[in-house]
Each structure stands twice: as structure tokens, then as C-alpha cells.
Amino acid sequence: MCAEKLQRLLMAIVLTLSMALTAYGYAPYGMILQGFVILMIVVWAIKDFCPSLWVFKKLFGTCPQK
């Protein structure tokens, strides 16, 4: 699996976990987790740097161009 796909999959898993925490009564933890994801996306948008994508590219390589 390549870095970009793995990063999107991880983001979906973390957001699902955040939603589940909120639904099961752990709303503060769910909101903290969701806030962290939002912060990382804002950093990625402003600085054009995503820490998780950077690590995944080093470990798994980039996706081949279509």
C-alpha cells in the first residue's frame, strides 16, 4: 500500500473512532481527537506539509502516477 492511500485510510479510521467515542458518551475525547485531525488538515493546507504523509512516504513510498 502506498503512502497517500494509507494516510487517507488512517484519517478515516481516526474520524470513525472520534465519532464512536462521541456516540458512546465519551464526547470530550471524541472532540479532542476530531480537533487534532482538523488541526493537522489546517497545517497541511497552510504549510503544504503533512507529518503523517511525510512518515508514510519514508516507510512505504509514494503511489505510482496514473
NORPE-V761041 format. One record per backbone hydrogen bond with DSSP energy under -0.5 kcal/mol. CO is the residue of the C=O (numbers start at 1). NH is the residue of the N-H. E is the energy in kcal/mol with one decimal. If there is no record, write none. Layout:
# NORPE-V761041
[[CO & NH & E] [CO & NH & E]]
This chain:
# NORPE-V761041
[[2 & 6 & -2.2] [3 & 7 & -2.5] [4 & 8 & -1.9] [5 & 9 & -2.3] [6 & 10 & -2.5] [7 & 11 & -2.2] [8 & 12 & -2.1] [9 & 13 & -2.2] [10 & 14 & -2.6] [11 & 15 & -2.4] [12 & 16 & -2.1] [13 & 17 & -2.5] [14 & 18 & -2.3] [15 & 19 & -2.2] [16 & 20 & -2.4] [17 & 21 & -2.6] [18 & 22 & -2.1] [19 & 23 & -2.3] [20 & 24 & -2.2] [21 & 26 & -2.8] [22 & 25 & -1.2] [26 & 30 & -2.2] [27 & 31 & -2.8] [28 & 32 & -2.0] [29 & 33 & -2.3] [30 & 34 & -2.4] [31 & 35 & -2.7] [32 & 36 & -2.1] [33 & 37 & -1.9] [34 & 38 & -2.4] [35 & 39 & -2.6] [36 & 40 & -2.3] [37 & 41 & -2.1] [38 & 42 & -2.4] [39 & 43 & -2.5] [40 & 44 & -2.2] [41 & 45 & -2.2] [42 & 46 & -2.6] [43 & 47 & -2.8] [43 & 49 & -0.5] [44 & 48 & -1.2] [49 & 51 & -0.5] [50 & 54 & -2.4] [51 & 55 & -2.1] [52 & 56 & -2.7] [53 & 57 & -2.4] [54 & 58 & -1.4] [55 & 59 & -2.0] [56 & 60 & -3.5] [56 & 61 & -0.7] [57 & 61 & -1.0] [61 & 3 & -2.4]]
